[in-house]
Amino acid sequence: MICRAALSRGSQLAVRRQGARGFAAAASPKASYEPTTIAGVKVAARDDNGPTTRLAIVAKAGTRYEPLPGLTVGLEEFAFKNTQKRSALRITREAELLGGQLTSYHTREALVLQANFLREDLPYFTELLAEVVSQTRYTTHEFHEEVKEVIHLKQAKIKPSAVALDAVHSVAFHSGLGAPLYPTPSTPVDSYLNEHAVAAFAEAAYTKANIAIVADGASEAGLQKWVEPFFKSVAAEGPALSTTPAKYHGGEARIASVAGNSVVIAFPGASLGANKPEIAVLTGLLGGESNIKWSPGFSLLSQATAVAPGANAKATNYAYSDSGLLAIEISGQASAVKKVAEESVKALKSVAEGSVSQEQLVKAIAKAKFTLLSGSEVSGVGLVHAGANLIQGGSPLKVAETLKALESVTGDKLKAAAKALLEGKASVASVGDLHVLPFAEDLGLQV
């Protein structure tokens, strides 16, 4: 509990305002996406009556579901290209005239087609997104001139930290979630990837059964009015996608590289919708870089990097529909990465021994709350997770309930969670100078 006597007058006013409001805004319905079904399409929306809207199609087309390497990125690069009704140039000009932004990106489970625009332009962008999923022309010249070349350029820019994260997913899950998020330069994508294979994958992924529409800043009535006519041409079903359940294995991978150094240490984490608030709090406690410019930060990883200049570290819980991965990602100079990896494991062991103070626990819970509430506003994570939950047959996250669960985490629960991780199998990936970077055994981890 903050001692009010230690606060300035301005800080005391801020605390009183927080006490008066509590988390009223977070607990309000506007903080959570409300699910419904329109014309056979799963829809989730929330409306803060603001001037702008974010509208996204979240499709079950992430790398987990691609039957051949590179199809997800191929489908991503074909987004907003020529359709049966409009050329790519026309789409670009119309979007710019309306002040809109068009993006496409993917995760391991989802492909996201997103439009950000002024609220009154909902009809145009709803029609455009429907057109992209149902009427894109997968032409040969666009594949060779724009899609294939862009993929090769992005392959050349893959960082060691991304290679290490892919490698740790590979040893953790093998196939499915273990597929790389982006094909590495050594992946023979040209053997698998062409416009016909991408079109076949689109036919399976872009169906009403495999997509969800998520809107931030649009009313359900507005969506009802425009989704129904524009999405009626989308196929109800298509060819089946590969949906093998995730299974955690654990293991170790070591990849030599001169491009940089990275070590990722991972454990089974919390899946989407799982009731494991202690994992979110543990992630906040491990943390990473300080959020305060003039402070090294309270988190365990920020303290670990303070003793080893030349490396940075962060902890993230990668949540998926039926599994999760709590990862500690470290990158920098080889010797510094080794030192931070050692200190990170020591820090996790200290949590398992119950050395977390009440002050640290309060800060970690607050950090977990902020991450939850800011995820949708700043990074769009909430929008993607809402869509991912819908296409897997679940429901969007209930913010108020999740906040209460975070507040219920105690030191004993945190201790038990850390102990369970260390007693199980870890997944460790090292990329860089393997003469210096440690083995999992050197860190005292079981793989």
Backbone hydrogen bonds, N-H to C=O, Kabsch-Sander energy under -0.5 kcal/mol:
donor,donor_aa,acceptor,acceptor_aa,energy
4,R,2,I,-0.7
6,A,3,C,-1.3
7,L,4,R,-1.4
12,Q,8,S,-2.5
13,L,9,R,-2.0
14,A,10,G,-1.9
15,V,11,S,-2.4
16,R,12,Q,-2.4
17,R,13,L,-2.4
18,Q,14,A,-2.2
19,G,15,V,-2.4
20,A,16,R,-2.1
21,R,17,R,-2.5
22,G,18,Q,-3.8
24,A,21,R,-1.8
27,A,23,F,-2.5
28,S,24,A,-0.9
31,A,28,S,-1.8
32,S,29,P,-1.3
34,E,45,A,-2.9
36,T,43,V,-2.8
38,I,41,V,-2.6
41,V,38,I,-2.2
42,K,208,K,-0.5
42,K,211,I,-0.7
43,V,36,T,-3.0
44,A,213,I,-2.6
45,A,34,E,-1.7
46,R,215,A,-1.5
53,T,117,F,-2.8
54,R,216,D,-2.4
55,L,115,A,-2.8
56,A,214,V,-2.5
57,I,113,L,-2.6
58,V,56,A,-0.6
58,V,212,A,-3.0
59,A,57,I,-0.7
59,A,111,L,-3.1
60,K,210,N,-2.7
61,A,59,A,-2.5
62,G,109,E,-1.3
63,T,107,T,-1.1
64,R,108,R,-2.8
65,Y,62,G,-1.8
66,E,62,G,-0.6
71,L,68,L,-1.5
74,G,70,G,-2.1
75,L,71,L,-2.5
76,E,72,T,-2.2
77,E,73,V,-2.2
78,F,74,G,-1.2
79,A,75,L,-0.5
79,A,76,E,-1.0
81,K,78,F,-1.6
83,T,86,R,-3.3
84,Q,135,Q,-1.7
91,I,87,S,-2.3
92,T,88,A,-2.3
93,R,89,L,-2.5
94,E,90,R,-2.7
95,A,91,I,-2.3
96,E,92,T,-2.1
97,L,93,R,-2.4
98,L,94,E,-1.4
99,G,96,E,-1.1
100,G,95,A,-2.9
101,Q,116,N,-2.5
103,T,114,Q,-2.6
105,Y,112,V,-2.0
107,T,110,A,-3.2
111,L,59,A,-2.2
112,V,105,Y,-3.4
113,L,57,I,-2.3
114,Q,103,T,-2.9
114,Q,112,V,-0.6
115,A,55,L,-2.9
116,N,101,Q,-2.4
117,F,53,T,-2.3
118,L,98,L,-0.5
119,R,51,P,-2.9
121,D,118,L,-2.4
122,L,119,R,-1.2
125,F,121,D,-1.8
126,T,122,L,-2.3
127,E,123,P,-2.0
128,L,124,Y,-2.3
129,L,125,F,-2.2
130,A,126,T,-1.9
131,E,127,E,-2.1
132,V,128,L,-2.2
133,V,129,L,-1.8
134,S,130,A,-1.4
135,Q,131,E,-2.7
136,T,132,V,-0.7
137,R,82,N,-2.7
138,Y,136,T,-0.7
139,T,137,R,-1.8
143,F,139,T,-1.8
144,H,140,T,-2.2
145,E,141,H,-2.4
146,E,142,E,-2.4
147,V,142,E,-2.2
148,K,143,F,-3.5
150,V,146,E,-1.0
151,I,147,V,-2.1
152,H,148,K,-2.0
153,L,149,E,-2.1
154,K,150,V,-2.4
155,Q,151,I,-2.3
156,A,152,H,-1.6
157,K,154,K,-1.0
158,I,155,Q,-1.4
162,A,159,K,-0.6
163,V,159,K,-2.0
164,A,160,P,-2.6
165,L,161,S,-1.9
166,D,162,A,-2.3
167,A,163,V,-2.4
168,V,164,A,-2.3
169,H,165,L,-1.6
170,S,166,D,-2.0
171,V,167,A,-2.2
172,A,168,V,-1.6
173,F,169,H,-2.8
174,H,170,S,-2.2
175,S,173,F,-0.6
177,L,175,S,-0.7
178,G,175,S,-1.1
179,A,176,G,-2.0
187,T,184,T,-2.0
189,V,187,T,-2.5
191,S,188,P,-1.6
192,Y,189,V,-1.5
193,L,189,V,-3.3
194,N,192,Y,-0.5
198,V,194,N,-2.1
199,A,195,E,-2.1
200,A,196,H,-2.0
201,F,197,A,-2.0
202,A,198,V,-2.4
203,E,199,A,-1.9
204,A,200,A,-1.3
205,A,201,F,-2.4
206,Y,202,A,-3.0
207,T,205,A,-1.8
208,K,235,A,-2.9
209,A,236,A,-1.2
210,N,207,T,-1.4
211,I,207,T,-0.6
212,A,58,V,-1.6
213,I,42,K,-2.7
214,V,56,A,-2.7
214,V,212,A,-0.5
215,A,44,A,-2.6
216,D,54,R,-3.0
217,G,46,R,-3.1
217,G,215,A,-0.6
218,A,46,R,-1.1
223,L,219,S,-2.0
224,Q,220,E,-2.7
225,K,221,A,-1.9
226,W,222,G,-1.4
227,V,223,L,-3.2
228,E,223,L,-0.5
228,E,224,Q,-0.8
230,F,226,W,-1.5
231,F,227,V,-2.5
234,V,231,F,-1.2
242,S,65,Y,-0.6
249,H,172,A,-3.4
251,G,426,A,-1.6
253,A,428,V,-2.3
255,I,430,S,-3.0
257,S,432,G,-1.4
261,N,332,G,-0.5
262,S,431,V,-2.9
263,V,330,I,-2.6
264,V,429,A,-2.6
265,I,328,I,-2.4
266,A,264,V,-0.5
266,A,427,S,-3.0
267,F,326,L,-1.9
269,G,324,G,-2.2
272,L,320,Y,-3.0
274,A,271,S,-1.8
276,K,274,A,-1.7
279,I,276,K,-1.3
280,A,276,K,-0.9
281,V,277,P,-2.1
282,L,278,E,-2.4
283,T,279,I,-2.3
284,G,280,A,-1.9
285,L,281,V,-2.4
286,L,282,L,-2.5
287,G,283,T,-2.8
293,K,291,N,-0.5
295,S,292,I,-1.7
300,L,285,L,-2.3
301,L,286,L,-2.5
303,Q,299,S,-1.6
304,A,300,L,-1.6
305,T,301,L,-2.4
306,A,302,S,-1.1
307,V,303,Q,-0.8
307,V,304,A,-0.7
308,A,305,T,-0.9
311,A,308,A,-0.8
312,N,331,S,-2.5
314,K,329,E,-1.7
315,A,287,G,-2.3
316,T,327,A,-2.4
318,Y,316,T,-0.8
318,Y,325,L,-3.2
319,A,317,N,-0.9
320,Y,323,S,-2.6
325,L,318,Y,-1.9
326,L,267,F,-2.7
327,A,316,T,-3.1
327,A,325,L,-0.8
328,I,265,I,-3.0
329,E,314,K,-2.9
329,E,327,A,-0.6
330,I,263,V,-2.7
330,I,328,I,-0.5
331,S,312,N,-2.2
332,G,261,N,-1.7
333,Q,310,G,-2.5
337,V,333,Q,-3.0
338,K,334,A,-2.3
339,K,335,S,-1.9
340,V,336,A,-2.6
341,A,337,V,-2.3
342,E,338,K,-2.0
343,E,339,K,-2.4
344,S,340,V,-2.5
345,V,341,A,-1.9
346,K,342,E,-2.0
347,A,343,E,-2.3
348,L,344,S,-2.3
349,K,345,V,-2.3
350,S,346,K,-1.9
351,V,347,A,-1.7
352,A,348,L,-1.8
353,E,349,K,-1.2
354,G,351,V,-1.5
355,S,350,S,-2.2
361,L,357,S,-2.2
362,V,358,Q,-2.4
363,K,359,E,-2.2
364,A,360,Q,-2.5
365,I,361,L,-2.4
366,A,362,V,-2.2
367,K,363,K,-2.4
368,A,364,A,-2.3
369,K,365,I,-2.3
370,F,366,A,-2.4
371,T,367,K,-2.5
372,L,368,A,-2.0
373,L,369,K,-2.7
374,S,370,F,-2.7
375,G,371,T,-1.1
376,S,372,L,-0.5
377,E,373,L,-0.6
378,V,374,S,-2.8
379,S,374,S,-0.8
379,S,375,G,-0.6
380,G,375,G,-1.2
381,V,375,G,-1.7
384,V,380,G,-1.8
385,H,381,V,-2.8
386,A,382,G,-2.2
387,G,383,L,-1.9
388,A,384,V,-2.8
389,N,385,H,-2.5
390,L,386,A,-1.8
391,I,387,G,-2.4
392,Q,388,A,-1.0
393,G,390,L,-1.8
394,G,389,N,-3.1
399,V,397,L,-0.9
402,T,398,K,-2.2
403,L,399,V,-2.5
404,K,400,A,-1.8
405,A,401,E,-1.9
406,L,402,T,-2.1
407,E,403,L,-2.0
408,S,404,K,-0.9
408,S,405,A,-0.5
409,V,406,L,-1.4
414,L,410,T,-2.1
415,K,411,G,-2.5
416,A,412,D,-2.4
417,A,413,K,-2.1
418,A,414,L,-2.3
419,K,415,K,-2.3
420,A,416,A,-2.2
421,L,417,A,-1.8
422,L,418,A,-2.0
423,E,419,K,-1.8
424,G,420,A,-1.0
424,G,421,L,-0.5
426,A,446,Q,-3.9
427,S,266,A,-2.6
428,V,251,G,-2.5
429,A,264,V,-2.2
430,S,253,A,-2.4
431,V,262,S,-3.0
432,G,255,I,-2.2
434,L,432,G,-1.3
436,V,433,D,-1.4
437,L,433,D,-2.5
443,L,439,F,-1.1
444,G,441,E,-1.2
445,L,440,A,-2.3
